[in-house]
Amino acid sequence: MLRSILEYLKKSDEVYTILVTDSGLDCFLAACKRVLAGGGAVYNSNNELLLMKRKGKWDLPKGKLDKGETVLEAAVREVEEEVNVFDIDVEQKIGLTYHIYFDKKWCLKETHWYHMHSGDWTNATPQYEEDIDAIRWVNPADIDIDNLNTYQNIRVVLQKHLQRPEDIS
């Protein structure tokens, strides 16, 4: 059954949310290559949150680990590369998200998210080579998470981070 679901997803252009129970997790993980990544919810000195538009959807900077890198090092590097902001201060971990994608085989991307501040953000620009075509600094109170054109895993990060910042772990 899992193979037929994955074959269907491979042919579809739609984005789906899949709930995997504990009893099916091992089977699901066996079908996917695990990919570790790091990313950040980045704020400037005006307490505005950085959002970037990638492939038509609002997103947060994130990416895979390079060889020998920690998740935290990857998160900072990816922010620097994808949106050209520097002097990153990592305050705390927000949490984890998981999503799957197909790249020659199924991959399960485990992304570790961090709350960050940038001290060097005035020259922020999108990394066009990574399909990022816009960035925007926004007041977090102005973000309508439920109606934001984004991915479900980004919505989860924003909900946890913006609606209940006291619960960040």
Residue, then its C-alpha position, 0 to 999 in steps of 0.5 A: m500500500l505504501r508503494s502505491i501511495l508514493e507512486y501516486l504522489k510522484k506523479s502528482d503536482e499537488v501537495y498532500t499532508i500524510l499522517v503516519t502512525d507509530s505502527g507504520l513509521d518503520c515501514f515509511l522510514a525504510a522507504c525514504k532516505r533521511v536528509l538532515a536540514g537546518g533553518g531559521a525564523v530570522y528577525n531584524s532589529n525592527n523585530e520584523l520576521l523575514l519571509m522569502k518567496r520560493k517557487g510561488k510560496w512564502d517560505l523560511p530559509k533552510g537547507k541540507l547539511d554540508k559534510g561535517e556540519t552540525v544542524l545549527e551551522a547549516a541553519v546559519r549558513e543557509v540563512e546567510e546564503e539564501v537571503n544575504v543576512f549576516d551577524i546571526d545570533v541564534e536564540q533558541k530552537i523552535g522545533l522540528t518539521y518533516h516532509i518528503y520529496f522525490d529526488k531519484k528516490w524518496c527522501l524524508k527531510e528532517t528540518h531543525w528550526y531556530h529563532m534567530h536575529s540578524g545584526d546585518w540585514t539591510n542588504a538582504t537579497p534573495q538567492y535567485e539560483e535557489d528559486i527565491d525571487a522575493i524577500r519581505w520583512v514583516n511585522p509578525a502580528d500582520i501575518d495571517i498564518d491560516n491564509l498565508n500561501t505557504y507549505q504546511n510544515i512552514r505553517v506549523v513552524l509559524q504557528k508554534h513560533l508566532q502564536r505561542p512564543e513562550d512555548i518555544s523549546 
